[in-house]
Amino acid sequence: MANLNALAQRIANRLPVAILLPAFACVLLPALWMLTYELVSQRQLRANNLPTPDAANYLWVAGVVSIFIFAFIILLLIQSRRLRESEATARNAQAIFRTAAEGSLDVLFILTAERDASHTIVDFIFTEMNKRGVDSIGKPRDEIIGSRLSTTFPSVRANGYFDKYVAVVETGVALEDESEIVTDANEIKWLRQQVTSIGDGIAITTRDISPRKRAELENRNSHAFSQSLIDHLPVLIYVRDMRENAVHRMLVWNRKAEGTTGYLARGVLGKSDREVFPGDMVDAFDWLEHKIRQDPKVTDIPEIAFRRADGGLRYIHVTTVPLYDASLRLEYLLGIAEDITGRREQDLALRTKQAELTAANDASPLGLFRTGPKGDCTYVNRTYEDMSGLTAEQAMGDGWVKAIYPEDRLKVFQSWGQSSRTHQPYQGV
């Protein structure tokens, strides 16, 4: 095969010489013959004493004609060479195209428009395709080439793609879309299709993107599940972007966060703190961010005052968790917050009542002390301190016993134990 190719190349290279030599022969031989004929004719005319034509003029005309003929032949040779070069370029381009098409991961179809008498496109004819295209149809290549698109794919009209293909030919605007199909095996597949106009036809490239679409759907479902779970948690959840050289935008803001703060997710997500919250809250977030960067660990903040969107004040208990990437660089900040406004108010009310009760007990003329079931003292009032001579700290635990005479302690312990067992009041002197 290599020898044949080399021989063909040598023949192609010498082809101009093979054409040029006959061309010279075609020009020079007739000229020589005509010159010889003219000389012989002139001799005969002179021998017969007849007038002879002007040989110089004749030769000049013959030379000019020969030059024109020779120039025309040269022009033909140049055009022939250009034609061969164009054909070689076309063959090379076609070979490159076919190699690329056969090596492509996409299915490739090239179709020519079939038009009726009114020049309306009524169908498309398969004119070329790669191996993947042949395999996708499942028929021999020779059987597919020349067949109609609507015959090979009857559903192309029902699903609207035929009209889209016609629009590509008539407008020259390429088409690109992704579609879901059901195969003959009742299997769902996703195809990505690109259609471009080629002359009076189209080129269709198709790729099976089912694995990517399944992964996208799985990620979408996983995200929806996670978002649903986050939205129904009874605590405020938020996530901030903490990557370097990035605007620290809010990425997660659940429904509890909306209810607690009054800021809706659509107004918070994708925005920085300064775009959403008032200045005092921005300062609080900046302080928290600085604290996390200085000491990147789980941080518990018992109480933060938070100004709601409607101006109301809420108190939240915040736990922040830094999240790192594979290179252990801070990537996100997870915040888990609990609205403690109600509990804080209850604690404040309880402390107020305890203070009031303590004040009343301290003002009582009776000495009061409180113990647990085992007799450990937990509280004494000021009157008891004055009567016993013990401070509250000295009376705590079993210290209150020191105020009882030693000979009376056994009696008190027995009576105290009986009262604890029977839940009956005890009174003694």
FENPE-V410969 format. One record per run of one state. SS is the DSSP state (A for helix, B for strand, O for the rest). FROM is the first residue (numbers start at 1). LEN is the number of residues. Records with the same first field share a line. If there is no record, write none. Layout:
SS->FROM-LEN + FROM-LEN
This chain:
O->1-1 + 48-7 + 104-3 + 116-5 + 130-1 + 138-3 + 145-3 + 153-2 + 159-2 + 172-3 + 183-5 + 198-3 + 209-1 + 232-4 + 242-7 + 254-1 + 262-3 + 270-2 + 277-2 + 295-4 + 308-5 + 325-5 + 340-1 + 364-5 + 372-5 + 381-1 + 389-3 + 396-1 + 398-1 + 404-2 + 423-7
A->2-46 + 55-49 + 131-7 + 141-4 + 149-4 + 155-4 + 161-11 + 210-22 + 255-7 + 265-4 + 273-4 + 279-16 + 341-23 + 382-7 + 392-4 + 399-5 + 406-17
B->107-9 + 121-9 + 148-1 + 175-8 + 188-10 + 201-8 + 236-6 + 249-5 + 269-1 + 272-1 + 299-9 + 313-12 + 330-10 + 369-3 + 377-4 + 397-1
